[in-house]
Amino acid sequence: MAPWKPVPSRLLLRDPVDRAWAAMRYFLANRGADPASEPLGSLRKLATSSLVMRFSQYRRGLSIWESVFPGDRLLVGFYEELGRDPEALLRRVLRPLGADADLDLSS
């Protein structure tokens, strides 16, 4: 039996500050609160909470992914690429899979 080799994996990261603000808005909206009217002290406490902070520790998360997927088997993309050039990001995802990255994506 051939040794197990992890298939390519993809990881999409977001600017940590934007991600933290989005998480905070989501958390507050679920409580029925409006972030714009929330006291600054409350926002500061939420921004430094373990709920928000643990998802902003990309180095820790990347270390875990890299322990399973060698560097040549892990593609790291950025959320902002979806808005800036989604076709280029999709092509970067397709190539390591052996899929036709040159297909017409115009439609």
C-alpha positions in Angstrom: 0.0 0.0 0.0 1.3 3.4 -1.0 1.9 5.9 1.9 -0.8 8.4 2.5 -0.2 11.7 0.8 -2.5 14.6 1.7 -4.3 16.1 -1.3 -3.9 19.8 -1.9 -5.8 21.9 0.6 -6.9 25.5 0.4 -7.0 28.0 3.1 -8.7 31.4 2.6 -7.6 34.1 5.1 -9.1 37.5 5.7 -7.5 40.7 6.9 -7.5 40.1 10.7 -8.8 43.5 11.6 -11.6 43.3 9.0 -12.4 39.7 10.2 -12.5 40.8 13.8 -14.9 43.7 13.1 -17.1 41.4 11.1 -17.1 38.9 13.9 -18.0 41.6 16.4 -20.8 43.0 14.2 -22.2 39.5 13.9 -22.0 38.8 17.6 -23.6 42.1 18.5 -26.4 41.7 15.8 -27.2 38.2 17.3 -27.7 40.0 20.6 -29.9 42.6 19.0 -27.3 45.3 19.5 -26.2 48.0 17.1 -22.4 48.3 16.9 -22.7 52.0 16.1 -24.5 52.7 19.4 -22.4 50.3 21.6 -20.3 52.0 24.2 -16.6 52.1 23.4 -15.7 50.2 26.5 -18.0 47.3 25.5 -16.5 47.2 22.0 -13.0 47.2 23.4 -13.8 44.3 25.7 -15.4 42.3 22.9 -12.4 43.1 20.5 -10.0 41.6 23.1 -12.2 38.7 24.1 -11.1 35.1 23.4 -14.1 34.8 21.1 -12.7 37.3 18.7 -8.9 36.8 19.4 -8.6 33.1 18.8 -9.8 33.4 15.2 -7.3 36.2 14.5 -4.3 34.0 15.4 -3.4 33.1 11.9 0.2 31.9 12.7 -1.2 29.3 15.1 -3.8 28.1 12.6 -1.3 28.0 9.8 1.0 25.9 11.9 -1.7 23.4 12.4 -2.5 23.2 8.7 1.2 23.0 7.8 1.7 20.1 10.2 -0.7 18.1 8.0 -0.3 19.6 4.6 3.3 20.2 3.4 4.0 23.7 1.9 3.6 22.5 -1.7 0.2 20.9 -0.8 -1.3 24.0 0.9 -2.6 27.0 -1.0 -3.2 30.1 1.1 -5.4 32.7 -0.5 -6.9 35.9 0.8 -10.5 36.9 1.1 -9.9 40.2 -0.5 -8.9 38.4 -3.7 -12.5 37.4 -4.1 -13.5 41.0 -4.7 -10.4 42.1 -6.5 -9.8 39.2 -9.0 -12.0 36.1 -8.3 -10.9 34.5 -11.6 -7.2 34.6 -10.7 -8.0 33.1 -7.3 -10.1 30.3 -8.8 -7.3 29.5 -11.3 -4.8 29.3 -8.4 -7.1 26.8 -6.7 -7.6 24.7 -9.9 -4.0 24.4 -11.0 -2.7 22.2 -8.2 -5.7 20.0 -8.5 -4.8 19.2 -12.1 -8.0 20.9 -13.4 -8.0 23.0 -16.5 -7.2 26.4 -15.1 -7.4 28.0 -18.5 -11.1 27.3 -19.1 -13.3 30.2 -20.1 -14.8 31.8 -17.0 -16.4 34.8 -18.7 -19.9 33.5 -18.1 
